[in-house]
């Protein structure tokens, strides 16, 4: 019994010394390696080199992180810039539309001023004793052409004629409480005393009911007339002011009984143009 206990004590003692010697054998090389590093660092600045190698080894990771941040910032800046460009472009397009609208208004105003100047020139003629101006508010087209004009109804008389910037264009058809209805001078059965400018011959023009077409009534076949002769109002009868261009001769042919000529005159006044109408009588 005593020998067995002595043996166990001996084994434990050996184990303790063996463990201690093993720990010393592991610690000693570490101390020697650390001492060598310290000596080398003092003499050759090895620590700095190790640090440099360490930093160089991990620099790609650091650069990658920085590059990712820069890329993210560039992408954000790109889309922000694009959004601003789109917004600026939209604002500029709106401004262009507004300026185009203003330009159209100025062009329209310029046309109206020119129209009024030409029409006011008619009022200075000695053949016109009174005139009233009105604005076109409605229009119907061929074959039932007419225009409705808002004007001072109290100043309007049925014997007045309608004049636009193109010249004589029509006659009063009806007078309503707030506006006047006008039909063109080539309306069927409208009669206008005229004058052939080249020969100074008085004639009567009649509307044919066809767009821009009139004819000379009862024109003798021995009369002096040629194509493109200009026809003006004569002022006879007191219905139409004198000296307004009506149109030109476009067609001449013999009638069926050969006693008269059928002469077609094309009106040069555009019934459906302009925005203003001048009502006048001699």
Secondary structure, 3 states (H helix, E strand, C coil): CHHHHHHHHHHHHHHHHHHHHHHHHHHHHHHHHHHHHHHHHHHHCHHHHHHHHHHHHHHHHHHHHHHHHHHHHHHHHHHHHHHHHHHHHHHHHHHHHHHHHHHHHHHHHHHHHHHHHHHHHHHCCCCCCEEEEEEEEEEECCCCCEEEEECCHHHCCCCCEEEECCEEEEEEEEECCCCEEEEECCCCCCEEEEEECCCCEEEEEEEEEECCEEEECCEECCCCCCCCCEEEECCHHHCCCCCCEEEEEEEEEECCCCCEEEEEEEECCCCCCCCEEEEEEC
